Amino acid sequence: MVVTGILLAYLAGWVLEWRWLAVLGCVPPSLMLLLMCWMPETPRFLLTRHRHQEAVAALQFLWGSEQRWEEPPVGEHQGFHLALLRQPGVYKPFVIGISLMAFQQLSGVNAVMFYAETIFEEAKFKDSSLASVIVGVIQVLFTAVAALIMDRAGRRLLLVLSGVVMVFSTSAFGTYFKLTQGGPSNSSHVALLTPVSTEPIDTSVGLAWLAVGSMCLFIAGFAVGWGPIPWLLMSEIFPLHVKGMATGVCVLTNWLMAFLVTKEFNSLMEVLRPYGAFWLTSAFCIFGVLFSLFCVPETKGKTLEQITAHFEGR
């Protein structure tokens, strides 16, 4: 649903002037604000506050009147405190959750998305404004594939396969920039995707299609694994009594890394050149694959108790 919303935003941006797009952007949060008036608190939260009648009402609203409920374990009433980080069942999933969010952003997904339209222009695409829509369609299709096969293939396998695809695609991206911008420049401004003048136009267009293919492959690979799975694992690996705080820290890490990558990527391209910047993201993707192989447990078909026992070495 997230990538479907992104695709709808791309479609709106394709047909609307930016001012009307901004006005349209007010509609979803306004609807959400209105509908949240009828949204109950979660039954578990209400039970931890000993508001039993409200918990029963929320349970009936969410799951129907036939459901039963029971008191949460005593430990859940305590909430989060720093001393809990000494427990392996808490600090291990904390490290995994934060690392997954960091690697997701260090993969360079935002950099690829930002330059999608420019890449399509260099490939002489007739309507480069369609670039974002095409990227959005690829995201939706391959995220749907991930949703269909995730419970059969497993989370870790998809993370590894997704990471390998991203390694190859970002390496190909870097190769494209190396071939088109191989010479050093005295300019402090990086003219992204400007072919060197000694190349024939047809060769330049052919290389631009290498970038288009690499971008589409990257988006497909990201959508199958590193796009959705870190968010899914975040909901599976944390004990219930620290889930709220741990989830908040992971989301904070994700958006902080997104901000840093977005802000500093142009500076990184000036220092390392564009090909060096994308090869650096390829290296981060390699680290992400290795981290998935050796540090991320498979949670497919396991209960929270089994996952916690795994972290605690039981």
Backbone as a ProteinNet text record, in pm:
[ID]
protein_1_A
[PRIMARY]
MVVTGILLAYLAGWVLEWRWLAVLGCVPPSLMLLLMCWMPETPRFLLTRHRHQEAVAALQFLWGSEQRWEEPPVGEHQGFHLALLRQPGVYKPFVIGISLMAFQQLSGVNAVMFYAETIFEEAKFKDSSLASVIVGVIQVLFTAVAALIMDRAGRRLLLVLSGVVMVFSTSAFGTYFKLTQGGPSNSSHVALLTPVSTEPIDTSVGLAWLAVGSMCLFIAGFAVGWGPIPWLLMSEIFPLHVKGMATGVCVLTNWLMAFLVTKEFNSLMEVLRPYGAFWLTSAFCIFGVLFSLFCVPETKGKTLEQITAHFEGR
[TERTIARY]
82.1	0	86.4	202.6	292.8	336.9	385.6	434.4	319.2	198.4	82.2	53.1	61.6	44.5	150.4	274.3	381.9	351.8	304.1	269.8	158	56.5	-52.4	0	95.1	154.9	232.2	303.7	375.6	278.9	167.9	68.2	9.6	-18.8	-72.1	29.4	156.7	260.4	281.8	246.3	260.2	155.4	35.8	-73.6	-105.5	-55.2	-90.6	28.6	-1.8	98.7	133.5	254.5	300.5	213.5	154.4	69.3	-53.9	-116.1	-233.1	-193.2	-71.3	-22.1	-7.8	37.5	48.8	-88.5	-186.3	-323.1	-377.6	-355.1	-399.8	-333.4	-209.3	-138.8	-200.7	-285.3	-354.4	-469	-517.7	-638.3	-614.4	-511.5	-494.2	-474.5	-386.4	-373.5	-500.3	-578.2	-705.2	-803	-809.8	-894.7	-846.5	-713.9	-659.2	-693.1	-679.3	-710.8	-856.3	-944	-1086.4	-1116.6	-1062.6	-1092.4	-1030.7	-922.3	-860.9	-952	-1053.6	-1150.1	-1223.1	-1234.8	-1305	-1208.6	-1079.6	-981.1	-954.5	-979.6	-955.3	-807	-770.1	-636.8	-624.6	-501.8	-485	-526.6	-588.1	-629.8	-513.5	-396.9	-283.2	-241.9	-240	-204.6	-305.8	-434.5	-537.8	-528.1	-493.4	-479.6	-362.2	-252.4	-138.5	-171.4	-277	-321.7	-441.8	-474.8	-584.7	-719.7	-736.2	-864.6	-935.4	-988.4	-1036.8	-1159.7	-1253.8	-1375.2	-1343	-1255	-1215	-1138.7	-1059.5	-984.5	-1079.2	-1184.1	-1282.1	-1353.5	-1389.8	-1458.5	-1367.7	-1239.8	-1146	-1125.2	-1118.9	-1100.4	-1217.8	-1338.2	-1457.4	-1461.6	-1420	-1418.1	-1319.6	-1202.6	-1096	-1110.2	-1149.2	-1141.7	-1275.6	-1379.1	-1508.1	-1535.2	-1661.3	-1703.4	-1663.5	-1620.5	-1590	-1449.9	-1366.7	-1228.1	-1218	-1117.3	-1086.7	-958.6	-940.7	-819.9	-771.7	-644.3	-587.2	-491.9	-462.3	-372.5	-233.1	-166.3	-27.1	60.9	175.4	267.8	306.3	346.1	375.6	484.4	585.5	697.1	654.8	543.3	501.7	453.6	416.9	370.2	486.3	610.2	723.9	767.2	738	783.5	933.5	988.9	1130.9	1213.8	1327	1427.7	1564.9	1667.7	1799.3	1861	1828.8	1886.6	1849.2	1737	1694.6	1793	1874.1	1967.5	2080.9	2091.8	2190.8	2144.2	2016	1962	1980	2035.1	2054.7	1924.9	1814.2	1685.6	1634	1702.3	1663.7	1768.7	1897.7	1997.4	2028.2	2017.7	2044.9	1942.2	1811.4	1716.3	1726.8	1765.7	1785.3	1892.9	2007.2	2117.9	2076.9	2006.2	1963.8	1866.2	1766.6	1667.7	1729.9	1818	1882.7	1973.2	2047.6	2138.9	2063	1952	1872.8	1822.4	1776.7	1728.1	1841	1959.4	2073.2	2115.8	2127.1	2168.4	2064.1	1937.2	1833.9	1858.1	1892	1914.2	2051.7	2152.9	2287.1	2298.1	2194.5	2194.3	2187.4	2150.7	2145.1	2011.4	1906.8	1776.5	1726.8	1746.7	1698.4	1775.6	1907	1987.1	1939.3	1912.3	1863.1	1728.2	1638.8	1505.3	1511.8	1600.8	1608.3	1652	1737.3	1792.7	1723.9	1611.4	1542.5	1504.4	1444.8	1398.4	1515	1625.7	1742.9	1800.9	1800.7	1852.1	1768.1	1636.9	1549.7	1568.9	1594.6	1619.3	1744.4	1850.5	1973.6	1953.9	1859.5	1830.7	1737.3	1709.9	1623.4	1481.6	1436	1298.6	1204.5	1102.3	1017	948.9	904.9	837.2	905.6	1009.9	1088.7	1009.9	899.5	818.2	748.6	745.2	689.4	785	909.4	1011	969.7	920.8	881.2	764.2	672.1	558.3	606.1	699.9	754.8	824.5	903.4	971	867.6	760.1	655.4	585.8	560.9	497.4	587.6	718.6	813.2	811.5	809.9	804.3	681.1	565.6	441.2	444.2	485.4	484.9	576.1	698	793.5	770.4	710.6	669.3	555.9	465.8	359	416.9	519.9	587.3	645.2	711.1	768.7	661.1	546.9	437.8	385.8	383.5	330.7	425.8	556.4	651.9	725.1	704.1	782.9	767.5	645.7	623.1	668.4	695.2	746.5	898.4	950.1	1094.7	1171.3	1109.4	1178.8	1234.7	1246.3	1291.1	1439	1521.9	1666.7	1707.4	1647.8	1680.6	1648.2	1531	1494.1	1586	1627.6	1722.3	1853.4	1902.1	2029.4	2016.4	1912.3	1893.4	1874.1	1793.4	1771.1	1902.4	1982.9	2110.3	2205.6	2209.3	2297.6	2257.1	2126.2	2078	2118.1	2106.2	2141.9	2291.6	2373.2	2517.8	2551.6	2495.2	2524.3	2470.7	2350	2290.5	2363.3	2401.7	2476.5	2617.5	2676.1	2806.4	2794	2685.4	2663.1	2638.4	2568.5	2549.5	2684.1	2769.1	2901.2	2981.4	2970.3	3039.9	2991.4	2858.7	2803.3	2865.3	2869.4	2925	3074.4	3144	3287.1	3310.9	3228.7	3244.8	3208.3	3113	3068	3135.7	3197.4	3262	3399.6	3470.1	3596.8	3703.9	3704.5	3811.5	3791.9	3900.5	3887.8	3838.1	3775.9	3720.7	3764.1	3790.7	3826.5	3704.9	3587.4	3466.1	3423.6	3375.4	3325.2	3183.9	3120.1	2982.9	2985.2	2918	2911.7	2794.9	2823.5	2718	2678.5	2582.4	2543	2491.4	2537.7	2488.2	2518.3	2629.1	2669.9	2777.2	2748.7	2846.3	2966.5	3084.8	3202.9	3187.6	3246.6	3220.7	3282.4	3381.8	3447.4	3364.9	3256.9	3176.4	3070.2	3044.2	2931.9	2801.4	2701.9	2573.4	2508.8	2516.3	2453.4	2514.4	2647.6	2714.1	2666.7	2653.6	2605.5	2465.6	2377.7	2241.2	2242.5	2328.5	2337.6	2382.4	2480.2	2525	2415.9	2337.8	2228.4	2125.7	2105.6	2013.9	2071.2	2204.8	2265.5	2224	2222.9	2179.9	2032.2	1949	1805.9	1784.7	1853.8	1840.9	1888.7	1999.9	2052.9	1955.7	1896	1801.1	1678.2	1622.8	1504.4	1536.7	1656.2	1698.3	1714.8	1771.7	1789.7	1656	1561	1430.7	1359.5	1368.4	1305.8	1368.8	1502.7	1571.2	1539.2	1538.1	1507.2	1365.1	1270.9	1130.6	1105	1184	1164.4	1213.1	1315.4	1372.4	1396.1	1494.8	1537.3	1436.5	1337.7	1231.4	1137.3	1066.1	965	1015.8	1120	1152.7	1207.7	1293	1334.2	1216	1110.8	992.8	919.1	912.9	846.4	923.3	1054.8	1135.6	1127.4	1118.7	1108.3	985.2	878.9	756.5	760.7	861.5	865.3	967.1	1076	1189.1	1191.1	1113.7	1123.2	1026.6	1072.8	980.2	872.9	756.1	642.3	665.5	738.2	751.1	848.6	925.9	1013.8	978.4	872.4	840.6	817.1	745.2	715.2	840.4	926.1	1049.1	1143.1	1159.5	1252.3	1208	1078.7	1027.3	1052.6	1029.8	1054.2	1200	1292.7	1435.7	1472.1	1416.7	1445.8	1392.8	1271.8	1215.4	1296.5	1337.5	1422.8	1553.2	1612.6	1736.3	1714.4	1602.3	1573.7	1565.4	1488.6	1469.4	1592.5	1668.8	1793.8	1892.8	1903.9	1993.9	1944.3	1811.4	1755.7	1791.2	1781.9	1817.2	1964.8	2052.2	2195.6	2235.5	2179.6	2212.6	2163.2	2039.9	1983.3	2065.2	2103.7	2175.5	2318.4	2384.9	2527.9	2564.5	2467.3	2504.7	2570.5	2521.8	2585.7	2729	2750.8	2887.2	2975.2	2918	2991.8	3031.6	2943	2975	3084.5	3090.3	3196.8	3331.7	3333.8	3459.2	3502.8	3410.5	3442.9	3414.5	3354.6	3297.5	3172	3078.4	2954.8	2977.4	3075.2	3097.1	3148.2	3233.2	3283.2	3173	3079.7	2968.5	2880.2	2850.8	2765.6	2839.9	2968.7	3044.8	3051.1	3050	3044.6	2911.7	2800.3	2672	2671.9	2742	2754.3	2826.2	2929.7	3001	2908.9	2826.9	2731.4	2631.7	2591.9	2501	2567.2	2697.2	2771	2770.3	2797.4	2793.4	2653.9	2549.5	2413.6	2387	2438.8	2422.8	2493.1	2616.6	2691.5	2623	2570.6	2498.7	2375.3	2303.3	2184.3	2220.2	2331.9	2372.7	2412.5	2485.8	2548.5	2480.9	2395.8	2340.8	2188.6	2120.5	1973.8	1914.7	1834.4	1772.8	1653.3	1624.6	1505.1	1384.8	1286.3	1168.6	1045.6	1058.8	943.7	888.1	758.7	690.6	723.2	793.3	832	747.7	722.1	650.2	747.8	692.9	777.1	860.9	801.8	874.8	994.6	977.9	1088.2	1197.1	1158	1256.4	1334.7	1263.8	1329.4	1423.9	1380.9	1466.8	1592.8	1581.5	1698	1799.6	1752.1	1841.3	1904.7	1831.9	1884.4	1968.5	1982.1	2065.8	2004.7	1871.4	1804.3	1763.8
-120.8	0	127	120.4	236.7	268.1	165.7	192.6	223.7	174	212.8	361.4	408.7	551.7	635.4	586.2	656.9	664.6	552.4	550.4	649.8	656.7	752.6	895.8	920.7	1054.3	1086.4	986.7	1007.6	1037.1	962	985.2	1125.6	1167.8	1302.9	1408.3	1384.4	1478.3	1485.4	1377.6	1373.9	1462.7	1473.3	1544.8	1680.2	1707.6	1831.5	1925.6	2055.8	2155.7	2140.3	2178.6	2150.4	2215.2	2331.7	2396.9	2311.7	2259	2174.1	2040	1995.9	1873.1	1893.1	2011.8	2042.6	2046.1	2104.3	2106.8	1964.6	1883.7	1744	1669	1704.6	1640.2	1666.5	1767.5	1795.8	1697.9	1634	1550.5	1426.1	1341.9	1219.9	1244.2	1339.1	1359.8	1415.5	1493.7	1543.8	1429.6	1336.6	1218.4	1134.1	1119.2	1039.9	1103.2	1233.9	1305.2	1283.7	1288.3	1269.3	1126	1028.2	887.4	841.1	903.9	863.4	891.7	975	999.8	870.6	776.7	650.5	533.6	562.6	455.7	430.1	307.7	281	260.3	273.6	233.3	81.9	31.3	-113.1	-178.8	-297.2	-366.2	-389.3	-425.8	-453.8	-329.9	-214.9	-91.3	-63.2	-80.4	-52.9	-148.6	-275.4	-372	-337	-288.7	-249.6	-129.5	-54.6	58.8	20.6	-110.7	-163.4	-103.2	-69.6	-17.1	-131.2	-226	-352.3	-335.2	-253.8	-237	-176.6	-76.9	-17.3	-117.7	-203.6	-305.5	-404.6	-444.5	-537.8	-472.7	-346.3	-275.8	-262.7	-231.4	-219.5	-354.7	-460.5	-594.4	-634.4	-602.9	-634.9	-552.9	-427.3	-341.6	-394.2	-438.1	-476.1	-619.5	-710.9	-853.4	-925.5	-859.5	-925.7	-971.9	-1001.7	-1029.6	-1167.3	-1257.3	-1394	-1409.2	-1306	-1319.1	-1315.2	-1390.4	-1386.9	-1307.7	-1265.1	-1190.1	-1231.6	-1202.1	-1230.9	-1119	-1110.8	-1006.3	-1024.3	-915.5	-926.6	-971.6	-1033.7	-1071.1	-950.7	-980.7	-874.2	-780.8	-836.5	-755.2	-646.2	-665.9	-567.9	-438.9	-442.4	-320.7	-226.5	-280.3	-200.3	-100.5	-128.8	-41.6	-53.2	46.2	41.3	121.7	65.5	142.5	91.8	174.6	146.4	17.2	-21.7	-144.6	-266.7	-258.8	-371.2	-398.9	-297.3	-315.1	-410.8	-450.5	-551	-692.3	-706.8	-838.9	-870.4	-988	-1022.3	-1028.5	-1060.3	-1064.9	-927.1	-821.7	-684.1	-617.3	-624.4	-547.6	-609.4	-741.3	-802.4	-760	-773.7	-722.5	-572.1	-497.5	-353.4	-324.9	-392.3	-371.3	-412.9	-525.5	-574.2	-476	-430.7	-338	-207.5	-149.3	-23.6	-42.6	-153.4	-179	-198	-270.6	-290.9	-158.2	-70.4	59.4	144.4	137.1	213.3	160.7	28.4	-29.5	-3.2	1.4	29.8	164.8	265.3	398.4	413.3	343.5	351.6	277.3	201.5	134	232.9	357.6	460.3	471.2	413.9	413.3	554.4	646.7	782.9	852.1	827	885.9	837.4	708	652.5	713.7	724.9	779.3	925.7	1003.2	1145.7	1171.8	1084.5	1108.8	1026.8	965.8	879.8	957	1073.6	1148.7	1193.2	1235.5	1277.6	1162.1	1044.1	925.6	895.3	903.4	877.9	983	1107.4	1211.9	1180.5	1134.5	1101.5	983.9	895.6	782.3	821.9	953.4	1006.3	949.1	928.7	883.2	993.7	962.9	1065	1153.3	1093.9	1171.2	1138.2	1215	1183.2	1201.1	1278.2	1293.7	1163.5	1069.1	937.2	852	897.9	815.6	774.8	871.8	841.2	743.2	757.6	665.6	523.7	510.7	378.6	319	399.2	352.8	309.1	387.7	353.1	222.3	198.6	73.2	-45.1	-30.6	-138.4	-166.8	-61.2	-79	-158	-118.9	-186.1	-333.1	-361.7	-499.6	-589.4	-544.6	-631.5	-634.6	-530.2	-539.2	-639	-643.1	-743.7	-884.1	-901	-1031.1	-1070.1	-973.3	-1000.9	-1041.7	-972.5	-1004.8	-1146.5	-1190.6	-1322.1	-1434.8	-1411.9	-1521.3	-1513	-1404.8	-1382.9	-1494.5	-1543	-1646.5	-1784.3	-1798.9	-1926.1	-1922.8	-1814	-1804.9	-1771	-1695.5	-1653.7	-1513.6	-1447.9	-1308.3	-1296.3	-1380	-1365.8	-1395.5	-1498.2	-1531.3	-1414.9	-1352.8	-1240	-1120	-1098.5	-990	-1013	-1136.8	-1167.7	-1153.3	-1212.8	-1202.4	-1057.6	-984.3	-843.1	-765.4	-792.1	-722.6	-752.6	-878.2	-914.9	-840.5	-833.8	-759.8	-612.6	-555.3	-414.9	-391.7	-488.3	-476.3	-466.8	-557.3	-556.9	-430.8	-387.6	-271.9	-142.2	-123.7	-2.1	-4.8	-123.7	-134.4	-95	-138.7	-101	48.5	105.4	250.3	322	278.7	338.8	323.9	208	185.6	282.8	304.8	402.2	539.9	585.1	717.6	722.5	611.8	606.8	620.3	555	559.2	695.3	762.8	891.3	1010.7	991.5	1103.3	1062	991.8	933.1	1034.5	1148.4	1245.8	1330.4	1376.6	1466.7	1603.5	1673.4	1805.6	1905	2029.9	2134.4	2201.6	2174.4	2240.1	2183	2269.7	2221.3	2168.2	2191.1	2143.4	2014	1912.2	1784.8	1787.1	1787.5	1785	1639.4	1595.5	1455.1	1417.8	1303.3	1245	1330	1403.8	1478.5	1399.6	1343.3	1260.3	1342.4	1278.5	1347.1	1373.3	1482.2	1528	1438.3	1356.5	1273.2	1152.5	1122.9	1005.8	1039.5	950.7	971.6	973.9	1043	1055.1	919.3	832.2	701	620.5	631.1	561.1	614.8	748.1	809.6	760.9	755.4	708.3	562.4	482.6	341.5	323.8	404.3	397.7	445.2	545.1	592.1	480.8	397.2	285	182	175	93.1	145.6	278.8	339.6	312.3	321.1	293.3	149.5	54.9	-85.2	-108.9	-45.1	-60	-4.6	110	171	81.3	30.1	-55.8	-183.7	-240.1	-360.2	-329.9	-213.7	-175.7	-162.1	-90.6	-69.6	-203.2	-292.8	-424.9	-502.8	-502.6	-573.6	-515.9	-383.8	-317.7	-351.1	-349.1	-372.4	-515	-611.1	-751.2	-778.7	-707.3	-740.1	-622	-539.6	-435.4	-322	-314.4	-216	-254.7	-369	-403.7	-481.4	-565.4	-661.9	-598.5	-494.5	-433.4	-386.4	-334.2	-290.5	-411.2	-519.8	-640.1	-699.7	-712.6	-770.3	-685.8	-555	-466.7	-500.5	-545.8	-579.7	-719.8	-799.8	-939.4	-969.6	-893.5	-937	-876	-770.6	-703.5	-763.4	-786.6	-825.9	-719.1	-761.2	-670	-551.7	-573.2	-464	-355.4	-378.4	-272.7	-236.1	-296.3	-277.9	-131.2	-56.8	82.6	167.5	163	241.4	194	61.7	6.9	43.1	33.7	69.8	217.6	301.9	445.1	475	407.1	429	383.9	271.1	221.5	317.3	367.7	462.1	591.4	636.8	755.8	734.2	615.2	583.4	588.7	532	528.4	668.5	755.1	889.7	977.2	953	1026.8	991.2	861.6	819.5	869.9	869.1	921.8	1069	1144.5	1286.5	1305.6	1228.4	1244.5	1206.6	1094.9	1052.7	1156	1204.8	1304.1	1433.1	1475.7	1603.4	1595.2	1484.1	1477.4	1407.5	1350.4	1270.5	1355.5	1476.9	1564.4	1596.7	1624.1	1651	1528.4	1411.7	1286.8	1268	1305.8	1292.8	1391	1506	1600.3	1547.4	1480.1	1429	1301.3	1207.1	1075.4	1062.3	1167.7	1159.8	1071.9	1088.4	1009.2	858.8	812.5	667.3	616.9	695.8	656	652.6	748.4	752.9	629.5	590	473.4	343.4	340	221.4	210.3	325.8	323.2	264.4	304.2	244.2	94.4	53.1	-89.5	-161.3	-97.4	-156.9	-169.5	-66.6	-76	-189.7	-210	-321.8	-456.2	-466.3	-589.1	-611.6	-505.8	-518.4	-560	-505.8	-543.5	-691.2	-744.8	-887.8	-971.1	-934.3	-1009.1	-1001.2	-883.9	-867.5	-957.2	-965	-1050.1	-1196.6	-1237.7	-1377.7	-1420.8	-1335	-1376.7	-1323.9	-1223.7	-1161.6	-1164.5	-1174	-1166	-1306.3	-1333.6	-1466.2	-1478.9	-1601.3	-1626.2	-1631.3	-1547.3	-1540.3	-1606.7	-1658.5	-1720.4	-1835.2	-1829	-1937.1	-1949.4	-1850.3	-1857.2	-1762.5	-1804.3	-1718.2	-1619.1	-1515.3	-1417.3	-1483.5	-1582.1	-1652.8	-1727	-1791.4	-1863.3	-1767.9	-1652.9	-1554.7	-1497.8	-1467	-1416.7	-1520.3	-1647.3	-1755.3	-1767.5	-1745.6	-1749.1	-1641.8	-1521.2	-1412.1	-1437.5	-1501.3	-1526.6	-1652.6	-1722.7	-1841	-1963.2	-1964.4	-2079.5	-2178.6
0	0	0	65	63	-79.4	-151.9	-287.2	-382.5	-353.9	-434.2	-415.6	-291.4	-265.8	-335.4	-336.5	-406.8	-556.1	-612.5	-755.7	-785.8	-699.6	-719.8	-714.3	-625.1	-618.3	-746.2	-799.4	-925.5	-1039.7	-1044.4	-1149	-1138.2	-1014.5	-995.4	-1038.3	-1006.2	-1045.5	-1195	-1264.2	-1409.1	-1478.3	-1418.6	-1485.3	-1422.3	-1301	-1232.6	-1222.4	-1222.4	-1188.3	-1040.6	-1003.7	-867.6	-760.5	-789.3	-688.3	-658.9	-765.2	-744.6	-683.8	-713.7	-650.1	-499.5	-459.9	-316.9	-249.4	-320	-266	-252.3	-356.1	-350.7	-235.9	-207.1	-96.3	39.7	49.9	177.2	202.9	97.7	112.2	197.6	167.2	247.4	396.8	438.9	583.6	647.7	570.9	625.1	648.8	552.9	571.1	688.5	698.3	808.4	943.3	951.5	1075.6	1114.1	1014.5	1039.9	1083.4	1011.4	1040.2	1172.1	1215.6	1342.2	1461.6	1441.3	1549.5	1588.8	1494.9	1522.6	1543.2	1547.4	1562.7	1710.3	1760	1902	1930.4	2057.1	2098.6	2084.3	2080.8	2070.3	2202.3	2195	2317.9	2413.6	2360.5	2449.7	2527.7	2462.2	2532.8	2643.5	2611.6	2711.5	2829	2802	2911	3001.6	2943	3025.7	3113.3	3076	3157.5	3244.3	3248.1	3329	3292.3	3165.2	3115.8	3042.3	3122.9	3068.6	2979.2	3020.4	2940.4	2803.7	2801.3	2673.9	2588.3	2653.9	2580.1	2513.1	2584.9	2528.1	2410.3	2425.8	2317.2	2194.5	2217.8	2106.4	2038	2118.3	2063.3	1975.7	2022.4	1943.4	1814.6	1823	1704.7	1599.6	1645.7	1553.2	1502	1590.9	1557.7	1564.6	1613.4	1623.5	1767	1794	1931.9	1980.8	1891.1	1932.8	1990.3	1979.4	2023.2	2175.3	2225.7	2368.7	2389.6	2513.6	2545.1	2682	2705.8	2836.8	2874.9	3003.4	3051.7	2991.8	2952.6	2908.7	3024.9	2996.4	3103.8	3187.8	3310.8	3406.3	3355.2	3287.1	3238.2	3142.2	3074.6	2975.4	3038.8	3166.3	3232.8	3263	3259.4	3301.3	3194.6	3067.5	2960.9	2939.9	2869.5	2834.2	2933	2972	3044.2	3002.1	3018	2960.8	3011.2	3133.9	3188.9	3105.2	3033.1	2949.6	2836.2	2798.1	2687.3	2722.3	2850.2	2887.1	2853.5	2823.7	2794.1	2645.8	2613	2471	2392	2460.4	2391.7	2354.6	2404.6	2372	2284.1	2325.4	2249.2	2113.2	2099.8	1968.9	1863.7	1891.6	1791.1	1770.9	1876.2	1862.5	1758.3	1770.5	1676.8	1536	1524.6	1393.2	1328.8	1405.5	1351.1	1304.6	1386.7	1351.1	1228.7	1226	1114.3	983.7	987.4	866	810.6	899.1	853.6	795.1	857.5	805.7	668.2	655.1	527.1	417.6	456.2	356.3	289.9	368.2	311.4	247.1	302.7	245.9	112.8	77.5	-52.4	-167.4	-138.8	-242.9	-312.1	-251.9	-319.3	-347.2	-254.1	-277.3	-388.2	-395.5	-503	-639.2	-649.6	-775.7	-812.4	-713.1	-739.9	-782.5	-720.9	-750.6	-894.7	-947.5	-1080	-1188.1	-1155.8	-1252.1	-1379.2	-1362.1	-1479.1	-1565.8	-1501.6	-1577.1	-1657.5	-1596	-1664.8	-1788.4	-1775.6	-1890.2	-1999.7	-1960.8	-2059.5	-2141.2	-2073.3	-2144.4	-2239.5	-2208	-2295.7	-2409.7	-2421.9	-2527.9	-2518.1	-2393.6	-2373.1	-2415.9	-2492.2	-2552.6	-2448.6	-2338.5	-2234.1	-2102.2	-2069.6	-1951	-1822.2	-1826.1	-1705.7	-1666.5	-1762	-1731.4	-1649.6	-1634.1	-1568.4	-1428.3	-1350.7	-1213.4	-1209.2	-1304.9	-1310.5	-1339	-1433.1	-1465.4	-1344.1	-1275.3	-1153.8	-1050.5	-1035.3	-939.8	-973.4	-1102.9	-1145.6	-1112.6	-1138.7	-1107	-956.9	-876	-730.8	-688.2	-741.9	-703.8	-744	-867.1	-917.2	-834.1	-807.4	-738.9	-587.8	-530.9	-390.7	-375.7	-474.8	-474.1	-483.4	-567.2	-576.6	-440.7	-374.2	-242.7	-143.1	-145.7	-52.4	-75.7	-201.5	-234.2	-195.6	-206.2	-184	-50.2	25	145.3	248	267.2	367.9	321.7	193	143.1	127.9	74.5	51.3	178.9	268.4	389.8	377.7	490.9	491.3	455.5	517.5	497.9	354.3	293.4	155.1	62.3	81.9	-3.8	19.5	144	170.8	96.3	99.4	33.4	-118.1	-176.5	-321.7	-364.6	-289.6	-318.1	-312.5	-209.4	-195.1	-308.4	-354.6	-465.6	-592.5	-619.6	-736.9	-725.7	-606.7	-588	-603.6	-561.9	-581.2	-729.8	-808.6	-952.6	-1020.4	-982.4	-1050.4	-1014.6	-888.3	-852.4	-910.4	-922.8	-989.2	-1135.6	-1200.8	-1341	-1353.2	-1256.2	-1253	-1250.1	-1158	-1147.3	-1274.9	-1340.2	-1466.9	-1573.6	-1577.5	-1672.5	-1651.3	-1526.1	-1498.2	-1529.1	-1503.5	-1533.9	-1683.6	-1764.5	-1909.9	-1968.9	-1907.1	-1962.1	-1897.7	-1780.8	-1710.6	-1661.4	-1744.1	-1699.6	-1666.5	-1735.6	-1717	-1594.5	-1530.4	-1415.8	-1458.6	-1367.9	-1398.2	-1293.8	-1336.3	-1241.5	-1182.9	-1238.1	-1190.9	-1058.3	-969.8	-841.1	-853.3	-968.5	-987.5	-1067.7	-1018.6	-1087.8	-1184.5	-1313.8	-1415.4	-1438	-1361.1	-1364.6	-1502.4	-1550.3	-1674.6	-1798.2	-1797.7	-1916.7	-1989.7	-2108.2	-2178.4	-2223.2	-2229.7	-2278	-2427.3	-2474	-2609.8	-2716.1	-2680.2	-2779.3	-2818.4	-2748.5	-2779.6	-2883.2	-2979.1	-3070.3	-2994	-3049	-2981.7	-2962.1	-3064	-3052.2	-2938.8	-2923	-2813	-2679.7	-2671.1	-2546.8	-2511.6	-2612.1	-2587.4	-2545.6	-2609.6	-2572.4	-2428.7	-2387.9	-2248.9	-2153.4	-2196.2	-2111.6	-2089.3	-2191.1	-2172.3	-2076.1	-2064.9	-1959.8	-1822.8	-1809.3	-1682.7	-1656	-1760.9	-1744.4	-1698.7	-1764.3	-1724.9	-1583.3	-1547	-1411	-1307.8	-1341.2	-1248.6	-1228.7	-1337.8	-1326.5	-1250.2	-1275	-1202.5	-1054.1	-1023.5	-882.8	-812.5	-875.4	-814	-791.8	-891.4	-877.7	-762.7	-757.1	-649	-512.3	-503.6	-376.3	-331.2	-424.4	-389.4	-343.3	-392.6	-354.5	-212.8	-166.9	-37.4	55.1	21.1	113.8	128.7	40	59.1	172.1	159.6	260.3	381.5	364.4	469.8	597.6	593	719.9	804.8	738.9	814.2	872.6	797.8	848.3	965.7	950.7	1058.1	1184.6	1167.2	1283.2	1366.6	1301.4	1374.2	1433.1	1394.7	1436.8	1545.4	1554.3	1636.7	1776.6	1801.6	1930.6	2032.9	2155.9	2263.2	2282.4	2325.7	2331.1	2424.4	2534.2	2631.3	2585.7	2479.7	2427.3	2283.7	2229.8	2087.8	2051.9	2136.7	2105.6	2093.6	2196	2193.7	2083	2069.3	1969.5	1828.5	1802.6	1670.8	1642.2	1742.2	1724.9	1692.7	1760.4	1735.5	1594.6	1550.7	1415.4	1307.9	1327	1230.5	1229.8	1348.1	1357.2	1281.2	1297.3	1225.1	1074.5	1029	886.7	828.5	892.3	837.1	856.4	963	981	870.6	840.1	733.3	597.5	577.6	452.4	437.2	546.1	542.7	509.3	575.2	553.9	411.2	361	224.8	124.3	144.4	52.9	54.2	172.5	186.5	133.9	157.9	131.5	1.6	-71.3	-187.7	-296	-318.8	-417.9	-377.9	-249.6	-202.4	-220.6	-196.2	-214.5	-360.5	-451.9	-594	-635.7	-571.2	-602.6	-557.3	-444.2	-389	-460.5	-475.3	-530.4	-679.3	-738.4	-872.9	-868.2	-961.9	-955.8	-955.6	-1037.2	-1039.8	-905.3	-838.6	-707.7	-602.7	-610.9	-515.9	-530	-654.6	-673	-643	-666.2	-626.4	-474.3	-406.1	-260.3	-212.7	-276.4	-238.8	-268.1	-374.3	-403.6	-289.9	-234.6	-121.1	0.6	24.6	135.7	112.3	-12.4	-43.3	-13.5	-41.6	-8.5	142	217.9	364.3	411.4	345	380.5	356.5	245.5	216.3	322.4	356.7	458.2	594.3	627.9	754.2	757.5	645.8	638.7	655.5	595.1	601.5	741.5	811.7	936.6	1063.3	1051.6	1172.4	1181.9	1069.2	1070.4	1080.9	1183.7	1195	1100.4	1060.2	980.7	1075.2	1049.1	1136.6	1075.9	955.1	887.7	971	1000.6	1071.4	1218.6	1276.5	1417.5	1501.8	1624.3	1717.8	1779.5	1843.6	1910.9	2019.7	2090	2195.4	2138.7	2023.1	1960.2	1913.4	1859.9	1814.9	1934	2042.1	2162.3	2220.3	2220.3	2269	2185.9	2057	1968.5	2007.8	2032.3	2069.3	2205.5	2293.8	2428.8	2435.7	2321.9	2317.4	2379	2394.7	2454.6	2346.5
[MASK]
++++++++++++++++++++++++++++++++++++++++++++++++++++++++++++++++++++++++++++++++++++++++++++++++++++++++++++++++++++++++++++++++++++++++++++++++++++++++++++++++++++++++++++++++++++++++++++++++++++++++++++++++++++++++++++++++++++++++++++++++++++++++++++++++++++++++++++++++++++++++++++++++++++++++++++++++++++++++++

